[in-house]
Amino acid sequence: MNEEVEKEIQEPTDWELIQAFQKGDDSVFEPLIKRYQERLFNTVLGLIGNHHEAEDLFQDVLVKIYKKLGDFRGDSRFFTWLYRISVNTTWDYLRKKRRRPTFSLEAALEEKRISTMKLKSKNPSPRREADVQERIGLFKQVLAQLKPNHQVVLQLKEVEGYSYQEIADILKCSIGTVESRLFRARAQLRKNLEPLLSL
């Protein structure tokens, strides 16, 4: 009896919700997307760098997912498919505006994947705090100088925490390409940061 109750209480899997949607049950779209909504939005925000703009663009992402969900066949993992749509929609948007993607320092700091310890003073004072803020501003500029494809792999690896295979799936490239871009991005980042960290 307990096993039957547990089965009734269990949440449906992604695939079960996807199949229900594909059979015409639109009501499952919202609970399905809620499972990934925060991470999807953070991906868009990380590439756009502007919260208000990211909110608007995220609505476009959701519309695209809704329109394409009927074609999802499970050839890739569902979250990989979702993130590919998010990244591609964001890239299309930035290309139309002829803007380079940004790397969200705030998102990285929230995830604690990039440490500001070297930027912080042991004895904070108003002047030192102003220096720290100036360095953080410079740090953002350094990140913005990276090539767009390097910014994207940094975003997906360092902020989102994806594996090389997952990033390769999202960007539709080889693992070797991901490793190469990430190596070059980190090397360029270190080079650009040297003068900043020695201040």
N, C-alpha and C positions, 0 to 999 in steps of 0.2 A: 504493500500500500504506500509506504514512504517513497519508494522508487517512482511510483506513478505520480505522486505529488511533485517530486523533484523534477520530473520530466516536464510537467505542466508549467512549473515556475521558471525553468531554464529559458534564457534569452535565445531567440532564434539566431542562427549564424548569419554572417554576411551573405553567404550564398543563398540561404533560404529567403532572405529579404529581397535579394536581387531577383531571384526566380519569381517571387510574388509580384514584384514591380513589373517584370517582363510579361506577366500574365494579366496585367491591367490594374493591379492594386497600387494606386498612387500614394495611398496613406503610409506605405512603408518607407517612402523616400526620406522623410524627415528623421525618423529614428535611426535609419541607416547612416545618414550623413552626420548626425550628431556625434557618432562614435569617432569621427575624424575631423570634425569641423574646426576645432581649436588648432590642431596641427596644420591643417590646410591653410587656415587664415595666417598663421605665423610664417608659413612659407611665402605667401604673397607679400605680407608685410616686410619680411626680411629682404625681399628683392626690390620692393617699391620704396621703402624707407619713410613713408608718410601714412599715418594711421587712417586719416579720412579718405585718402585716395585708395588705400588698400581695401577699405570697407566697400567702396563703390565697385572696385574691380572684383572683389570676392563674390559679389552678386552675379557678375558675369560668369565666374567660374562655376557657381552652383547651377546656373542655367545650362551651361555646356554639359556638365555632369548629368543633369536631368535628361537632356536631349540624347546623350550618347549611352546612357545606362542600358537602354534596350539592346544595344549591340555588344555589350560586355559578355564574353564567352568564357572567361576564366583562364585565358592563355597566360596571363601574368597574375601576380598577387594583386588583390583588389586595391590595397593602399598604394601600391606602385602605380597602378593605372590612374588613381585619383591624383597623385602627386604629379604625374606626367602632364595631366590636363591643367593642373594649377600652374606649373612652371611654364608650359607652352603658352597658356593664355596670358600670363604676365609678360613673357618675352614678346608676344605679338603686340601687346599694349605698349610696351616700351619702344619697340621698333617703330610703331606708328607715330609715337611722340618724339622719335629720334633721341631717346634718352638711354643712358647706360643704367643698368641695375645698380642699386646700392647694396652695401652689406650692412645689416642692422646691428650696430654695436650694442644697442639697448637689448635686443633679443639675445645676443651672445652673452651679455653680462647676466641677464636673468637666468640663463641656462648654466651660468658659471663655467662656461667652456673657455672663455678668454679672461685671464686674470689681469686686474689693474694694479696688482701689488707694486710693480715697478714704477707705476705712475703716481703712487700715493706717497706722501711724506710721512715720516715717523712722528714729526712734531707739527701737526696742522696749525696753520695760522691763516688769517684772511688772505694774506699775500700768497702763501703756499697753495691754498685752495684755489685761488685764481689761476695759479700756474698749472695745477692739476687739470682744471677745466680747459685751459688753453691746450694742454697736451692731448686731452681726449678729443678736442676739436681737430687737432692735427692728425690724430690717429684715424679719425673718420675720413679725413682727406686722403690719407695714405691708402686706406682700403678702397676708396673710390677711384684711385689711380690704376688699380688692377684691371686686367682685361675682363670683359663681361663673363666669358666662360670660366675664368678663374674665380671670379666672385661667386658664381653659381655653385661650383664644387665646394668652395669654402662654406657657403651657406648650408648646403646639404650635409656636409660632413661634420663641421665644427659646431654649427648651431642646431641642426635637426638630428644629428647623430646617426645618419644612415651608414650602412656598410658600403664597401666599394661595389659589390654586386648590385645592391639596391640603387645606388646612384647611376650605375651603368644602365640599369633597366629604365630608370626615370628619364635619363638623357638620351637613351637609345644609342649608346656607344659602347666600346669595349672597356673591360676593367683596366686594361693597360692605358687607355686614353684617360680614364679617371685618375689613375695613379700619377700619370705624367702631369696632368693639369694641376693636381693637388700639390705635387712636389714643386712645380714651378711657382704656383701661387704662394706657397709657404716661403719659398726662397726669396721671392720678390718682396713679400711682406716683411720678412726679417731685414732685408737690405734697406728697405724704405724706412723701417722703424729704428735702425741703428742710431741715426742722429737724434731722434726723439728721445730714446731711452738713455742717451748719454748726457742729456741736459741736466 
